[in-house]
Amino acid sequence: MAARLAVFLAVLALVAAGCGVRNSKPFTATGTAPCLVDNGFHGVTSKPAEVGFVAAFAEHGGLKATSPAGNTLTIAFTADPDSVRSTEDAFRNHAPPAVRPHLSDIMQASRNAVILWTVTPKGSESDTVAHCLSP
């Protein structure tokens, strides 16, 4: 009985470790875009000429979309979480002066994704984007 329990716990530990590895993959524009479309976002694009200067140069792509409520979203998918700070700084530096004091309301990060909204998002908008972020 103790041997079976030990085997079961060992298998469970391997499964849990495997799940952690999948969760460390960086989010990407190509992995995220289809989910946003499925959740009612429109004008979803990852074309560099359309996503804005900062997002266009992000390592794992950039994305621009409009929520069902009309709030425009830009996401820059950086190389890794360590690159987020420099991308946030780039968004700050390129933001209009009137917007800069409000960036903490409209910009957030999740792992390697820097998310910028036109106006403060509704909770449901943020929740949908968080759910859709994908490798």
C-alpha positions as CSV (number, residue, x, y, z in Angstrom):
1,M,0.0,0.0,0.0
2,A,2.8,2.5,0.9
3,A,4.6,1.7,-2.4
4,R,1.4,2.5,-4.4
5,L,1.0,5.7,-2.5
6,A,4.6,6.7,-3.2
7,V,4.2,5.9,-6.9
8,F,0.9,7.9,-7.0
9,L,2.6,10.9,-5.3
10,A,5.6,10.7,-7.7
11,V,3.3,10.7,-10.8
12,L,1.3,13.6,-9.3
13,A,4.5,15.6,-8.8
14,L,5.5,15.0,-12.4
15,V,2.2,16.1,-13.7
16,A,2.3,19.3,-11.6
17,A,5.8,20.0,-12.7
18,G,4.8,19.6,-16.4
19,C,1.9,22.1,-15.9
20,G,4.3,24.7,-14.5
21,V,6.5,24.4,-17.6
22,R,3.6,25.1,-19.9
23,N,2.7,28.2,-17.9
24,S,6.1,29.7,-18.4
25,K,5.9,30.1,-22.1
26,P,5.7,33.7,-23.2
27,F,2.3,35.1,-24.4
28,T,2.2,36.0,-28.1
29,A,0.0,38.1,-30.4
30,T,-0.8,35.1,-32.7
31,G,-1.8,32.9,-29.7
32,T,-4.0,35.7,-28.1
33,A,-5.8,37.2,-31.1
34,P,-8.2,34.3,-31.9
35,C,-9.6,34.3,-28.4
36,L,-10.2,38.1,-28.4
37,V,-12.2,37.7,-31.7
38,D,-14.2,34.8,-30.1
39,N,-15.0,37.1,-27.2
40,G,-16.4,39.9,-29.3
41,F,-13.4,42.1,-29.8
42,H,-13.2,43.6,-33.3
43,G,-10.6,45.1,-35.5
44,V,-8.1,42.6,-34.1
45,T,-4.8,43.0,-35.8
46,S,-1.2,42.1,-35.3
47,K,0.2,43.9,-38.4
48,P,3.2,46.0,-37.3
49,A,2.0,49.0,-39.3
50,E,-1.3,49.0,-37.4
51,V,-0.4,48.2,-33.8
52,G,1.7,51.3,-33.0
53,F,5.4,52.0,-32.7
54,V,6.1,50.3,-29.4
55,A,4.1,47.2,-29.9
56,A,5.4,46.8,-33.5
57,F,8.9,46.1,-32.2
58,A,7.9,43.7,-29.4
59,E,9.7,40.4,-29.5
60,H,6.6,38.2,-29.6
61,G,4.5,40.7,-31.6
62,G,2.0,43.4,-31.0
63,L,-1.8,43.4,-31.1
64,K,-4.4,46.0,-31.4
65,A,-8.2,45.4,-30.9
66,T,-11.4,47.2,-29.8
67,S,-13.6,45.7,-27.1
68,P,-17.3,45.3,-27.6
69,A,-17.7,48.5,-25.5
70,G,-15.5,50.4,-27.8
71,N,-12.3,50.6,-25.7
72,T,-9.2,50.3,-27.8
73,L,-6.5,47.9,-26.6
74,T,-2.8,47.6,-27.5
75,I,-0.7,44.8,-26.2
76,A,3.1,44.5,-26.6
77,F,4.4,40.9,-26.1
78,T,7.9,41.3,-24.8
79,A,10.6,38.7,-24.9
80,D,10.1,37.8,-21.2
81,P,8.9,39.3,-17.9
82,D,12.3,41.0,-17.4
83,S,11.6,43.1,-20.6
84,V,8.3,44.5,-19.4
85,R,9.7,47.5,-17.6
86,S,11.5,48.8,-20.6
87,T,8.4,48.4,-22.7
88,E,6.3,50.2,-20.1
89,D,8.9,53.0,-20.2
90,A,8.6,53.1,-24.0
91,F,4.9,53.5,-23.8
92,R,5.3,56.3,-21.2
93,N,7.9,58.1,-23.4
94,H,5.6,57.9,-26.5
95,A,2.4,58.8,-24.7
96,P,0.9,62.3,-25.2
97,P,1.8,64.5,-22.2
98,A,-1.8,64.8,-21.1
99,V,-2.1,60.9,-20.9
100,R,1.1,60.3,-19.0
101,P,-0.3,61.0,-15.5
102,H,-3.1,58.5,-16.1
103,L,-1.0,55.6,-17.4
104,S,-1.3,53.7,-14.1
105,D,-5.0,53.5,-14.8
106,I,-4.8,52.3,-18.4
107,M,-1.6,50.2,-18.4
108,Q,-1.0,46.9,-16.8
109,A,1.3,43.9,-17.3
110,S,0.9,40.1,-17.2
111,R,4.0,38.0,-17.5
112,N,5.5,39.3,-20.8
113,A,2.5,41.2,-22.0
114,V,2.2,45.0,-21.6
115,I,-1.5,45.9,-21.9
116,L,-2.5,49.5,-22.7
117,W,-6.1,50.7,-23.0
118,T,-7.5,54.0,-24.4
119,V,-9.5,54.5,-21.2
120,T,-9.7,52.7,-17.9
121,P,-11.1,49.3,-18.8
122,K,-14.2,47.8,-17.2
123,G,-13.5,44.7,-15.1
124,S,-15.1,42.5,-17.7
125,E,-12.8,43.8,-20.4
126,S,-9.7,43.2,-18.3
127,D,-10.9,39.8,-17.3
128,T,-11.5,38.8,-20.9
129,V,-8.0,39.9,-22.0
130,A,-6.4,38.1,-19.0
131,H,-8.3,35.0,-20.0
132,C,-7.2,35.3,-23.6
133,L,-3.5,35.8,-23.1
134,S,-1.9,32.7,-24.6
135,P,1.4,31.4,-25.9
